[in-house]
Amino acid sequence: MTIRWWHRVLGAAAAGALMYAAFPPRDLWLLTPLALAVLYAVLTVGRPSVRSAAGSGFVFGLAFFVPLLPWIGEYVGPLPWLALATVMAAYLAAFGALAAVLMRRWRLRPLWFAAAWVTIEAVRSAFPFGGFPWGRAAFSQTSGWFLPLASVIGVPGLSFVLALVGAAAATLVVRMVDAPRGLRTAGVLSALAALIVPPVVGVALGGAGNPLTTRTGSIDVAAVQGNVPRLGLDFNAQRRAVLDNHVRETRRLGARVDEGRAPRPDLVLWPENAADSSPAVDPEAAVAIRSAVSAVGAPLAFGTWMRDDGRLYNSTLLWSEHDGIADEAPSGRYDKHIIQPFGEYLPWRDFFRLFSSYADRAGDFVPGSGPSVLTADTRHGEVVAGVATCWEIAFDRAPHASIRDGAQFLYVPTNNATFGRTEMTYQQLAMSQVRAVETGRSVVVAATSGVSAVIAPDGTLMRESGFFEPAVLESTIDLRSGETLAVRLGPWPERAVVAATGAAFLVVLAGAISLDVFAGRRRPAAEKEHDDQQPA
């Protein structure tokens, strides 16, 4: 059968659609290696040109990112959404070209396919403007055979395995169709091993738990979702109303505790932007927060903003209490380290103002520094919460830094009210589930409008709220110490893959340049004489 260009277009589009379908809220985790298997076949069957492979990657990217990212334009129109999807598709075009070059030159093509995939994920997660990690293959794995591998090889390693398994499966199918006798070759045996070993190891890890972390106790937490007055970009126009919603739900929890209908929490967690009437500048806001702390008789962590030396920070404050009376001032502070471009700040503001009237709604926040934890003095002793605010949970370095700073569990304050009822919330929640496994920690997600959740260290959702409704999630979570292998290794495995991929590509490039130079020097004299006679 002759493979024509439109066959590749259809195959790449089908692969991209399968990839999108794998992501939450559908939880069809097995579709990810299947999608990558189809893409691998598109890039290898019939030996397409590098240009054709780049085109196939671009089509795959559009079919994946266009339906994945409509939340970008929920209230600002389709232009930012489609522009971002196109840029992300361009990265996939680069992947197609890179994979094609490497797989033509080197043996063990599934291995180079996976290496190219991780390399492009790494690049787009870092560049430009700090990168956009959304849609990494690993974030589709909220359950299933492969998720436990995150504790050993991290998010980049999990993406690598998914790409390798998909490529290995495609290799076996193609060999069976084209050359049944080839099933006895070493290449097929390697493909079989790549296909079978990862899920077997993943299932074994899931059953054994994580031996590198240790349970040190448990605490009762309460994640408060106060809800917002209205949807859209103007959700925070009534900042005091948002704060009052969270104060009201916390005071209600305190009343249930006093009546014996609920256990007293050790720690209460509010979302990002829960107190955008900052207690630092609004005395009434400070009084309201202190009343909530006293009512529930437990330390309270909440999102707000702080200004120091003219700089604006997206902050999470910890407000403690003693003997049931709130302290006069916060006892802890975390300033968000990784801030979101086009939201919390706008790069090239004058340029982007030409394209959107919403440009000036972007903030002027700056990144913070210091430890990524808050230490709460609870009735059971000190508890260390690792903080990854909203956007940060997508980046490997944020939860890793929290664990290295001694976090016993992860706290993810987030505000998704600006994205309405889109799938964005579930896509972000999936990241928290993967991070729970990667770090071996419980994760508490506190959202202004949903979805808030409590996640066990194995990624299981223990509690979950609905969209745009007040809720208080009360749960007992494990506290753990120690570092998983994924945290101990940190970024080095990904860096090794990127370095190996880059080196392999440079070898191919150098060989091609040398061949061209050599061919030019060895051209026949008659051919050179003909060139000399051509007009300038």
Order of alpha helices (4+ residues) and beta strands (2+ residues): alpha-alpha-alpha-alpha-alpha-alpha-alpha-beta-alpha-beta-alpha-beta-beta-beta-beta-beta-alpha-beta-beta-alpha-beta-alpha-beta-beta-beta-beta-alpha-alpha-alpha
